[in-house]
Structures are given as C-alpha cells and as structure tokens.
Amino acid sequence: MKSQSKQINFEGHPIHVGIDVHKASWQVTIQPIGVVHKTIHMSPGSPFVLQEYLMRHYPGGQYQCAYESGFCGFWIQEELSRLGMVTKVFHAGDIPTTDKEKRQKTDSRDSLKIAKALYQGDCESIYIPQREQQQMRSFVRHRERLVVDRQRIMLRIKSHLYFYGIEAHAEEIIWKRDWSGKHIKWLEEVAQHRNDWTLISMLSELSFLRKMEKGVLLQLRVMFKREKYQGALNLLRSVPGIGFISSVVILTEIGLDFGRFNTFDRLGAYCGLMPDTKSSGQSEHVGDITQRGNTRLRSTLIEGAWAAIYRDMELRLCYESYKKRMPPQKAIIKIARKLLNRIRRVMLHQENYRQMIAV
C-alpha cells in the first residue's frame, strides 16, 4: 500500500520574510499568517537560494521580504523584486525593539524583529533610489573620501616637519586649508636638500591624491551637464550659499523629486536638521539637533548657511537676531533650515530663487 503525502498550498496567502544580512550568511525568519514562524540559516545567503526555499516549502504564497539598510546597499532588494518578491528596506532605528531584545541581541532575534515589523505593518520602508542615482551618489562620496585622504596626508606632512623642527622662514609661505604651487615647490626643495625619503614619499602621495580629486571633479562636471540634471543644477545654484559641489551632493542624496517629502519637517528630518523633542504631560523639552539623518546633507547645508549669511541680507539679519539669544553654532543651524526651505521652494516651483535686495 502506497502512502500519500499532501503538500500544503499557500496560494494567495502572504508569506512575510525577515532577513538579517551578513557577508557570509543570512539569518531568515519566515512568518506565514496563522502559522508559527520558522528561522533558518542560509550560508551563503542569496536571493536565488531564498526563492528556491520559499517555493519548495511555501508554494504559491505571496512572498514579502524585508531587511535592514546598511553595508549591503539595495542590490538584494533589486534582485528579490526582480524575482517577483515584494521587498522593503527598513531603517534599523525604526524596527520595534524590546528592552530584552536590546540586551540579548542575536541574529535570530534580529530577523524575527524584521519579520514581525513587516507582518504587523509597524515599520515604514525607506526610499530606494534608482540605480543611476545610486551610482552617482557613490561617485560623489568617493570624491569626499579623496578630499579627506588629501587633508590627512597634508596633516601628516606638517606633523613630519614639526617633528624635525623644519619651519618655513619665508613670509609668503603661510599654511592654509589648501596649498599652492609655492607650498609644494618649497616642500620639494626641503625634501631634496635633506634627502628626506619620507617627505618625498608623502609628497608623491599628495600629488597623486590631488590629481585623482581633480579628475573626479572634472568627471562630475561632465556628468551634470546632461539635460536631465542641468535644470535642477541651475535652480539650486540660484540659492545663495549653494555652489556646484553642494548642488551635486543635494541632487545625489535627495534626488530630483522633492515632492516625495509632503512636508518640510519630513525633508528637514531626512537632512538631520530637526531637534530631538521630549513631551510629557504639561512639559515639553526641545533638545539639540538630532543625531539621526543624512550627515552629508547636514554638513553641506550648514556649510552653505555659513556662506549664505554673507550673500543674503535677510539671512544675515536672522543670524544676527538668533545670535543674541543662542550660541553661533546653534544659530547657524536655524539658518541652515531656512536655506533648506529656500531649496525646497525653488525645486517644487521650478523657479530660480529671487533674493531680496536691501534698499
């Protein structure tokens, strides 16, 4: 007598899948409706392996997946979506977490938290940019890293000179944020005269980084000459304090569609310019600027605000007024929010910014 086995059919039923992503493996929690969750370990983790497992054990289901944003970027979301699975990416700070889960953190608990948040609808997915925007964003961030590397080697060179008591006696050699050809020529002469191979090597590294940085900047200018970005670039540059680099940071980090932020507060929170607030009963406390948000946008807007107060009389007057009741560092953050509001307005209305002229 032959035994018959009947496989459960999940046709039309949602299957919620929480993924805790690591480089070598994935921890996956599967939460079907009305069925006890199941956690499995996938090594190596792969969208195709996950699809095969789900189709074999939960045939016909409507697969919905989610994972935390982080080092792995958005390629997993793109691959799973291409395979027909609705996939969301959550901000780690938005996933509901109990105190016990914070103190007893494991990969299994993390994947279970993600699956529960997806199942209960407690977490909002973050915005996932198109592949072109991701690539341009990576290129702009690469330029930032080159700038940081160049500044580091410049500090090492100054430290090396101080270690050996080498000073520039010529009055025209003044150490500034960037070094002119006069600085480099003097350093090369010092290195050759002292037969200082350490300084020669560091100057070679500095020269390489400056060439790389210049090449990336030239490529960015070519990329943003395209018709798709030229209009938005001109709109942003019409705002006082916003130059080419600030514009490309804003466009690559936010994108062309400012309308996806239905309020200014949502845009301000994304840029990290909103304060932390605590309200209980009759008391309400407004704290310092939040640590959450896009740090690149925050620093770009604050840097732009420092430039804008010297170009826009209205912002200058606001800054002087704020300074009377708070430190300059807090006053400039308020100016940065005003600057962001101007940016949002010109992008939504597609009109250049018209600066008020003092009479």
Secondary structure, 3 states (H helix, E strand, C coil): CCCCCCCCCCCCCEEEEEEEECCCCEEEEEEECCCCCEEEEECCCCHHHHHHHHHHHCCCCEEEEEEECCCCCCHHHHHHHHCCCEEEEECHHHCCCCHHHHHCCCHHHHHHHHHHHHHHCCCCECCCCCHHHHHHHHHHHHHHHHHHHHHHHHHHHHHHHHHCCCCCCCCCCCCCCCCCHHHHHHHHHHHHHHCCHHHHHHHHHHHHHHHHHHHHHHHHHHHCCCHHHHHHHHHHHCCCCCCHHHHHHHHHHCCCCHHHCCCHHHHHHHCCCCEEEEEECCEEEEEEECCCCCHHHHHHHHHHHHHHCCCCHHHHHHHHHHHCCCCHHHHHHHHHHHHHHHHHHHHHHCCCCCCCCCC
